[in-house]
Amino acid sequence: MGKLLEELDLLNDLKMRIESGLPVLGTCAGLILLASKIADNDAAYFKTLPVTVIRNAYGRQLGSFCTEASFGDFKNIPMKFIRAPYIKSANKDVKVLSIVDGRIVAVQYRNQLGIAFHPELTDSDKVHQYFIDIVKCNMKDS
């Protein structure tokens, strides 16, 4: 995805928009694209989310799993992890929203929401509600 963003000359324009306040929800690979650092990899793309991520942290496709955990103030929301990354470390300004098995799997930094799981594959709309609140807040600030 990162290579395609570069080839289509979209990376810098989107990065500038995110840095200017465009709300963004990065799920799974989107989290990796937003991260300022990818562990054990020199590549990084937008570099707008001050976290270090580990790609495919839960293993191959067979390592995919479902669980429930807290997300911000929401309790026991369903989470589907598919060849998911996790956040190894986060800058002190990053708000940690969810931890599963001792690993950070969801964060917010300003207008950016980065999550390691796929909320669109569950019946819960809690994560999307949270993101809509970020969008509404951004609209007030504009």
C-alpha positions in Angstrom: 0.0 0.0 0.0 2.8 2.4 0.9 4.6 1.7 -2.4 1.3 2.3 -4.3 0.8 5.6 -2.4 4.2 6.7 -3.5 3.8 5.5 -7.1 0.5 7.3 -7.5 2.0 10.4 -5.9 -0.6 10.5 -3.1 1.7 10.0 -0.1 2.9 13.6 0.5 -0.5 15.2 -0.2 -2.3 12.9 2.2 0.5 13.3 4.8 0.1 17.0 4.6 -3.7 16.8 5.0 -3.4 14.5 8.1 -0.8 16.8 9.6 -3.2 19.7 8.9 -6.0 18.0 10.9 -7.8 15.6 8.5 -9.3 12.9 10.8 -8.1 9.5 9.9 -8.9 6.0 11.1 -6.1 3.5 10.4 -7.0 -0.1 10.9 -4.5 -2.9 10.7 -2.4 -2.0 7.6 -3.6 1.6 8.0 -2.0 1.7 11.4 1.2 0.5 9.9 1.0 3.3 7.2 0.4 6.0 9.9 3.2 4.8 12.3 6.3 6.9 12.6 8.4 3.6 12.9 8.0 0.0 11.8 10.1 -2.3 14.0 12.8 -4.2 12.2 12.1 -2.3 9.0 13.6 0.9 7.5 10.5 1.7 5.6 7.9 4.1 7.1 5.2 6.0 5.2 3.1 8.8 6.6 5.0 8.9 9.9 2.2 11.0 11.5 1.4 8.7 14.4 4.2 8.7 16.9 4.3 4.9 17.6 6.4 2.0 16.7 4.5 -1.0 15.3 5.4 -4.6 14.8 4.0 -6.0 11.6 2.2 -9.4 11.5 2.9 -9.6 15.2 0.4 -12.4 15.8 1.8 -14.6 13.1 0.4 -15.7 9.8 -3.3 -16.0 8.8 -3.7 -19.0 11.1 -2.7 -16.7 14.0 -5.8 -14.6 13.4 -8.2 -14.5 16.3 -11.2 -12.8 17.9 -11.5 -11.5 21.4 -13.3 -8.8 23.5 -11.6 -6.0 25.4 -12.1 -2.5 26.6 -11.7 0.4 24.1 -11.5 3.8 25.8 -14.6 4.0 28.0 -16.3 1.2 26.1 -16.2 -2.2 27.8 -16.0 -5.6 26.1 -16.2 -4.7 22.5 -15.5 -7.4 19.9 -12.2 -7.3 18.1 -11.1 -9.3 15.1 -7.3 -9.5 14.5 -6.2 -10.7 11.1 -2.4 -11.0 10.6 -2.5 -8.0 12.9 0.2 -5.6 14.0 0.5 -4.3 17.5 2.0 -1.1 18.9 5.4 -1.8 20.6 5.7 1.7 22.0 4.0 5.0 21.9 5.1 8.6 22.4 3.9 10.1 25.8 1.4 12.3 23.9 -0.4 9.3 22.5 -3.5 8.2 24.3 -3.6 4.4 24.7 -7.2 3.2 24.2 -6.9 -0.6 24.3 -4.5 -3.3 25.4 -4.9 -7.0 24.7 -2.7 -9.5 26.4 -0.3 -6.8 27.5 0.1 -5.3 23.9 -1.2 -1.9 22.8 -3.8 -2.4 20.0 -5.5 1.0 19.8 -4.4 4.6 20.2 -5.4 8.1 19.5 -3.1 10.9 18.7 -4.8 14.2 17.9 -7.0 13.6 14.8 -5.6 10.1 14.3 -7.1 6.8 15.5 -4.8 3.8 15.0 -6.1 0.3 15.7 -4.6 -3.2 15.1 -8.0 -4.9 14.7 -10.9 -4.8 12.3 -14.0 -3.2 13.9 -15.8 -3.3 10.5 -16.0 -7.1 10.8 -18.0 -7.1 14.0 -21.6 -6.1 14.9 -20.3 -3.3 17.2 -20.2 0.3 16.1 -18.4 1.6 19.2 -15.0 2.2 17.5 -16.8 3.9 14.6 -18.8 6.1 17.1 -15.5 7.0 18.7 -14.1 8.0 15.3 -17.2 10.1 14.4 -16.6 12.0 17.7 -13.1 12.8 16.5 -14.5 14.0 13.2 -17.1 16.2 15.0 -14.5 17.7 17.3 -12.3 18.4 14.3 -15.2 20.2 12.6 -15.7 22.4 15.7 -12.0 23.4 15.6 -12.1 24.3 11.9 
